[in-house]
Amino acid sequence: MTEEIIREIKAAEEKAASLKAEANARAEKAVSDAQAAAVQKELSSAEVSKAYRSTQLKNAEAAAEKAYEEAVSSARKEGKAYAKKVLENADAFVSEIVGRITSGDC
């Protein structure tokens, strides 16, 4: 009877050791899988961030180019308007100068 109890205790200890080993193996695999997933997510996040940065940079360059073109266009319009105004007022001065030259009053 004691031998039978000892055998059952040994069998229970062996089963417990086996269950503990299996649990440790599953825990190590879970940790390993989690680490691999973390590395993959880190790489994926880095790629997404790089793509986002590139897109934002292109958008900023396009916006700056558009603002530049608008500023140049506006400056051209203002310059043409100013030149037209100056030329319209120049007729009076040109007539006066031509009159002085032709009358010999230079």
C-alpha positions as CSV (number, residue, x, y, z in Angstrom):
1,M,0.0,0.0,0.0
2,T,2.8,2.5,0.8
3,E,4.6,1.5,-2.4
4,E,1.4,2.2,-4.3
5,I,1.1,5.6,-2.6
6,I,4.8,6.4,-3.4
7,R,4.3,5.4,-7.0
8,E,1.2,7.7,-7.3
9,I,3.1,10.5,-5.7
10,K,6.1,10.0,-8.1
11,A,3.6,9.8,-11.1
12,A,2.0,13.0,-9.9
13,E,5.4,14.7,-9.5
14,E,6.4,13.6,-13.0
15,K,3.1,14.8,-14.4
16,A,3.5,18.1,-12.6
17,A,7.1,18.5,-13.9
18,S,5.9,17.7,-17.4
19,L,3.0,20.3,-17.2
20,K,5.5,22.8,-15.8
21,A,7.9,22.2,-18.7
22,E,5.0,22.5,-21.2
23,A,3.8,25.7,-19.6
24,N,7.4,27.2,-19.6
25,A,7.7,26.2,-23.3
26,R,4.4,27.9,-24.1
27,A,5.4,31.0,-22.1
28,E,8.8,31.2,-23.9
29,K,7.0,30.9,-27.3
30,A,4.5,33.6,-26.3
31,V,7.3,35.9,-25.3
32,S,9.2,35.1,-28.5
33,D,6.1,35.7,-30.7
34,A,5.4,39.0,-28.8
35,Q,9.0,40.2,-29.4
36,A,8.8,39.3,-33.1
37,A,5.5,41.1,-33.4
38,A,6.9,44.1,-31.7
39,V,9.9,44.2,-34.0
40,Q,7.5,43.9,-37.0
41,K,5.3,46.7,-35.8
42,E,8.3,48.9,-35.2
43,L,9.5,48.3,-38.7
44,S,6.0,48.9,-40.1
45,S,5.6,52.1,-38.0
46,A,9.0,53.4,-39.3
47,E,7.9,52.8,-42.9
48,V,4.6,54.4,-42.4
49,S,6.3,57.4,-40.7
50,K,8.8,57.7,-43.5
51,A,6.0,57.6,-46.2
52,Y,4.0,60.2,-44.2
53,R,7.0,62.5,-43.9
54,S,7.7,62.2,-47.6
55,T,4.0,62.9,-48.5
56,Q,3.9,65.9,-46.2
57,L,7.2,67.2,-47.6
58,K,5.8,66.9,-51.2
59,N,2.6,68.7,-50.1
60,A,4.6,71.5,-48.5
61,E,6.7,71.9,-51.6
62,A,3.6,72.0,-53.8
63,A,2.0,74.6,-51.5
64,A,5.1,76.7,-51.5
65,E,5.4,76.5,-55.3
66,K,1.8,77.6,-55.6
67,A,2.2,80.5,-53.2
68,Y,5.4,81.6,-55.1
69,E,3.6,81.5,-58.5
70,E,0.7,83.5,-57.1
71,A,3.1,86.1,-55.6
72,V,5.0,86.4,-58.9
73,S,1.7,86.7,-60.9
74,S,0.4,89.3,-58.5
75,A,3.7,91.3,-58.7
76,R,3.6,91.1,-62.5
77,K,0.1,92.5,-62.6
78,E,1.0,95.3,-60.2
79,G,4.1,96.0,-62.3
80,K,2.2,96.2,-65.5
81,A,-0.5,98.4,-64.0
82,Y,2.3,100.8,-62.6
83,A,4.1,100.8,-66.0
84,K,0.8,101.6,-67.8
85,K,0.1,104.5,-65.4
86,V,3.6,105.9,-65.8
87,L,3.4,105.7,-69.6
88,E,0.0,107.4,-69.6
89,N,1.4,110.3,-67.5
90,A,4.6,110.3,-69.6
91,D,2.8,111.8,-72.7
92,A,2.5,115.2,-71.0
93,F,6.2,115.2,-70.2
94,V,7.2,114.0,-73.7
95,S,5.1,116.7,-75.3
96,E,6.7,119.3,-73.1
97,I,10.2,118.1,-73.9
98,V,9.5,117.8,-77.6
99,G,8.0,121.3,-77.5
100,R,11.1,122.7,-75.8
101,I,13.3,121.0,-78.3
102,T,11.4,122.2,-81.4
103,S,11.1,125.7,-80.0
104,G,14.8,125.8,-79.2
105,D,14.3,126.3,-75.4
106,C,16.6,123.6,-74.3
